[in-house]
Amino acid sequence: MSHVPASPGTSPFQPTYNSRDEAPQFVLPLVVRIERSAPPVRTDALETAARAVLVLLGDERAGGDGEWAEAVRNWQDARIRKVVRRARGAEWRRAEALPGITVSGASAEVRVFPPVPLDGWPKELAKLQVSGTELDDPEPPAAPGSGQPVLWLNPDLTMSAGKAMAQAGHGAQLAWWALSAEARAAWRAAGHPLAVRTAAPADWDRLTGSGLPVVRDAGFTEIAPGSCTVVADHPALR
């Protein structure tokens, strides 16, 4: 998620590097349940993934002396990587048996796990598919509710559902970090309501220049490094 400008002559899709790459690298695994007979709706999957990240960040096991706290600290001290994999049937049941938290939306189920070393995924998760996670919205999503936090997606980028889920999670995390302790507590108590929507092209420059948290992708997959993917618009940050 972090970014520094690429050196002259660098390929536009070559990841950029900075001092955070020298730290041990951890990744936050998320698994979305996609059954053949009833796949989730795309926007609901994005919103559920974003809420799953917030639920983990606010879980008592992730802070203080909690059992996941060291892994979370190690993860946040390096690049904030998230990888979304998909599972169904027995794969999902095996994923559910691992320590983590399942968050449900209207049609989506996403399980988030404590961070793991980049090359140290549990075998039950390592063999799950990561590429090709594609979902659809049967109808355009409704406009966000008044006063609802919104994670605005870049209208000029095309991302797979899995990539967009990870980016929505980044946006939610940046909003969480930017909020006061009081605002975090209120958001958590309300169940982390949020919407994920694609911004209107005419609004994108205004959003990225508004001072709200902006996700800049590191460029490891799908899109060029430094691309602005999400603006996190929480009412408490305006």
N, C-alpha and C positions, 0 to 999 in steps of 0.2 A: 504494500500500500504506500510506503514512503517513496520519495522520488528525488533524484538530483538530475540536472540536465545531462544529456548524453554528450560525450566528447565528440569533437568534429570528426566526421568520417565514420561514425558509428551507425550501424544499421538501425533504421527507425523502429524495428521490433526486437532489438537487443536489450535485455534488461539492464537497468542502471544500477550502480552499486555505490554504497557509501559506508561509513564506519559501522553502521548497525549490522552490516553483513559479516563483520568480524566476530560478533557474538554467536553463541550456539543458536541454531535456528529451530524454532518450534512452529507448529501449525495447529490451528483449531479445526478439528474435524466436525463436519456436519453431514448427516445422512438424511436424505429425503426419501420418504416411502412413495414408490411409484408402482402400483399394481397395474397389470395390463388391463384389467377390466374397469378400473376406476382411477385413472391418473388425476392428480390434483390440478386445479386451475393455476395458471402461471402466476398471476398477480398475488393470489393467496399464498402460493409457495414462497414468493419473494418476501411477503410481509411476515410469514411465519418464521422464515429463516432469520430475519432481522430481530424479531422478538426473541427467538431462541438465544441469540448472542446476548441480548440484554438480560434475559433470565439467568444465564450463566454468570455474567458479570456481577449481578446483584445477589447471587447465591452465597450463603454464609460459608460454604466450603471453598469458595474462590478467594476469600479475603482473610486477613489476619493470620491466625494459625490453622486455618481450614486445611483439609486434606488435599485440596487442589490448588492451594495458594501459591506454592513454590512453582508449580508448572505454569500458572497464569502469569506470575512475575517474570519467569524466564521467557515466556512468549511475548509479553509486552515490552521486554527490554530489547528485542530484536525486531525484525520486520513483522508487521501484524498480518500474518498469513492466515487465510481461511481456505479450506478446500471442501467442496460439496461433492459427495458421492451419492449414488442411488442404490436402493435395495428394494426387494419385494419378497414376499413369502418367507421361506426359511432364512434367507439372508437378513431380512428385517428382524426376525425373531432373535437371531444370533446377535445382531447389533443392539437390540433392546436389553440383552443380558449383560452387556458391558456397562460400567459406571458412566452415567450421563443423565441427561434430562430430555424428555420428550415434550415438545410443545405442539399443540394442535391448533389449526385454523379451521375455517369453514370446510375446506376440502383437503387440506394438506396436513401431514405429520412430518415434523423435522426433529431429529434427535441430535443434540449437541453434546460433545464429549470434552473433558478437560484436555488442554493442549498436550501434544506429544512431540517428541523430536521429529524433525523433518524426515529422517530415515528410520524412524522407530514406530511406525503405525502398528497397532494390534493386528494380528493376522486376519481376524474376522472383518476388519475394515479395509485392510490393504488390498484385498482381492476384489473389492467392489468397484464397479465401473465409475469413472469420473467424467469421461468425455461423452458427448452426444446427449446430455440431459436436456431434452427439449420439451416444453410444455406450451399450451395455448390458452388464451382467454376466449371463451366462446362468444362473449360480448364485451364491448369496451367497459372498463371499470368505471363506476360512478365517481363523481367529483368527491374529493376528500371532504369530511365534515368540518364545520367551522371550528377553529381552534385546535384541530387535530395535527399532531406532528406528521410531516410529510418528508419522505425521502425521494427527492426529485432525480430521475435518471436523465442522463445526457441524451437528447433526442437525435444526435448525430452519430451515435454508436450502435452497432449491432452486437449483441452478446447472447450467448446461449443462456438457457434458464439457469444452469449451474453457476456460470460466471456472474450473472446478474444477482443471484441469491447471495453469493459471497460479497459482491459490491454493496448490496443493501445492508448486509451485516456490518461492513466497514463503516457505512454512513451512520448506522445506529450507534456504533461504538464511539465514533467521533462526537456525536451529539451527547452521549452519556458522559464522556470526559469533559465536555465543555459546560455542562450543567453544574449548578451549585448542589451541595448535598441535599438541601431542602427540595429542590426541583427534582433531583433523582428519586428521592423518597416518594414524592407525590406521583411521579410517573410509574414507579414500581407498584405503588399501592393501587393504582388504577388499572394494572395489568398490562402496562406498556402499550397503550393504544398507538397505532401509527398507520400510515398509508404509504404505499410505494406507487408512484405514478411517473410517467414520462413527461418531462417538462415540454411546454410549447416552445418551438424553436425561437420565437420572438422573445421569450422570457429567459432563455438560458444565460445570455451574457449578464443580464441583471442579477440573476441568482448567483452566478459565480463571483460577481463583484460586490455582493451584499455584505460580506464579512461573516456569513454563515459557514460552518465547517464544510470543506470540500474534500472529497476523496480523489487522490491522484494515484492512478494505478502504477505499479512498478514495472509492468510490461512483461511479466513472465509468460502469460498466455493470452491469446486472442486479440489483444489490442496493444497499441503502441505505448511505450513507457511515457509516463507523465500525463496520460490522458485523464481529463477530469471526468469521472464517471457518475458521481452522486453529489448532490448538495443536500445537507441535513437541515431541514427547516423545522425547528422546534419553537413553539410560541415563546418559551422562556428565554430563547436566545436572540429574539428580535430587539 
